[in-house]
Amino acid sequence: MKKKTLTLLGKFLESVSPSGYEGPSANIFQAEAGTFADEVKRDRHGNTLAKVKGTSDLRIMFAGHCDEIGFLVTNIDPQGYVWIDPIGGWDPQIAQGQRVQIRGKKGIVHGVIGKKPIHLMSGEDRKKVVDLKNLWVDIGVENRKEAEKLISVGDPMVLGYGMQVLQGEVIAARGLDNRIGAFVVLEAARKVAAAKETPAASLYSVATVQEEIGLRGAITSSFEVDPQIGIAVDVTFAGDHPGLGDSKHALNNCKLGGGPVLTRGPNTHPKIFDRIVNTAKKHGIPLQINAEGRGTGTDANAMQLSRSGMATALLSIPNRYMHSPSELVDLRDVEACIELMAQVVLEFEADADLTPF
């Protein structure tokens, strides 16, 4: 990945943007899209839409959610300790002892999630996972008055991790679920806009909001765009590390560096599935297949059911250690997904038959 693009990705991943508080990541998406898109706007829900005009009435929507899991300040006690509630699905084993970044009144306030030292715990308590409601954040102040100069009830926070390049093309960061998907739809739109020939379809690349608390941004943005075709980009579980059992299921065969993962099942339109597979073969783009026999729990599910229905597909980036502060993806998979999605749009004919069977 080019250094400029990697720098943009790092900035995007490090923005403090949990569900309902996506402003920083949405602003980055909007500013970048404004350098190439024909139209960029933010809707009332907070979704950011970038349009690249085509030559026909065919509309294709790309969606990647720009929110992440996090916490919310619920109370500041007299001693200045900050009590929290989770935003999104947390593994309670992960939170304790972590550093956090709070979006406060005048900027980022740093803190630490506290817990009782193991030395002072009973043998029985050492075997238990501390409930999230019993964790607090210490921002280093002496009392509530000092704390309230910096933060307020309702302020969002995330764990204090940025992006780090590991070996080869592998990066680690929090929030790869799913700002990497939002990054993919941004860069795919950039590639479509830069193409020599104008595509038949108009492309709407959308950074959706509040996916982690119920696919909410995909519901509202799909209704507004009203596309005939939609492709959601999210992350999926890489099965190439210890602890995931045998390889009887396709999920366990997805690996970092093997290419994006295309889901096959009721949430994916069969003709869109075939088109993506054929496009990947035509352009020599690696592709992995995963089967899912129900709604996928991603933006693709909400998109498929919008209005009178949308021909949908789900492409995913293999991800290790999801919903942890150190998720891992391979940038080769990211770049392959960008190229694949751009080619799908550029080669879509205006009069394509979208009846599934």
C-alpha positions, 0 to 999 in steps of 0.5 A: 500500500502506498505510504500516503494511503497507509497514512490516511488509513492510520488516521481513519483507524485512530479516530475516536468514533464509537457508535452514535459518536462517529463524527471524527471518522465521518469527517475524514471520510467526507473530506477524502471523498470530496477530493474526487466524488461528484457529490458528498453529503451527510444525512440526518442520521450521520451517514456520509454518502459519496456519489460517483455519477454514472450514465444510466439510472442504475444505482449501486451502493457500497456500505462500510460502517465507520463506527466501533465498539466503545464505552460511555461515561455514565457517572462521575463519583465524588472522588473523580472516578468515571463509571461506564457502560459499554457501546456494542458487544464487549468481551469483559475479559478484555476491558480491565486494565486497558488505557482509554481515550475519552472525547472530552470537552476540549479534546482527548482525555486519557485514562485507565480502566481500573480493577482490584489488584490480583494480590488482594482478590480471594482465590474464588474471585481470581477465577471470575471475570469482572463484570463491566458494570464494576469497572471504572476509569481513572483519569488521574484527578482528585475529585469530581470537580476536577474531572468535570472540567475535562469530561461530562456524562455521555462522553464517548471513549475507546481503548487507547490503541493506534495502528501498528504495522507488523510483519509483511502487509499485516497491520494491528489496530482497534476498530478494524471492525469496521473502519477497514470496510468504510476505508475499502468503499472509500478507496473503491469509489476513488478508483471508479472516479479515476477510471478512463470510462464513465460507468453505466451505474452511479456509485454511492459509497456510504460510511454507515453509522451505528452498525454495532448497535443494530445495523441502523445506518444501513437501514436509513441510508439504503432507504435514501439512496434506493439502489438496485444493487448493494455490496456491504464490506465488513470483517469476518473471522479468520480461522488461521489461528489457534483456538477455533477448532477443526476445519469442518466449516468454511469459516475456519478456512478463511485466512489472512492474505487469501483475499476478501471473503464473499458470503454465499447464502440467503443474504447474497443475491445469486447473480451478484455472487456469480458476477463477483466470482467471475470478475475476480477470476477475470482480473486474477483477484484472490477470493475466498468463499464463506457460506452463511445460511441466514441473515449475516448480522452485517449491513448487507442484511439491512440493505437486502430488506430495504424498501422493495428489496435490493440485490445484495452481496457481502464482501469481508476482510479476514480479521483475527482477534475481532472486538479486541484492541489489537485486531489484525488484517492483511493489507493485501486483502484490503487492496484486493477488495478495493480492486474487485469492487471497483471492477464490478461497478465499472463492468456492470451494464445498465440493463442487467437482469436482477431477478434472482432465478 
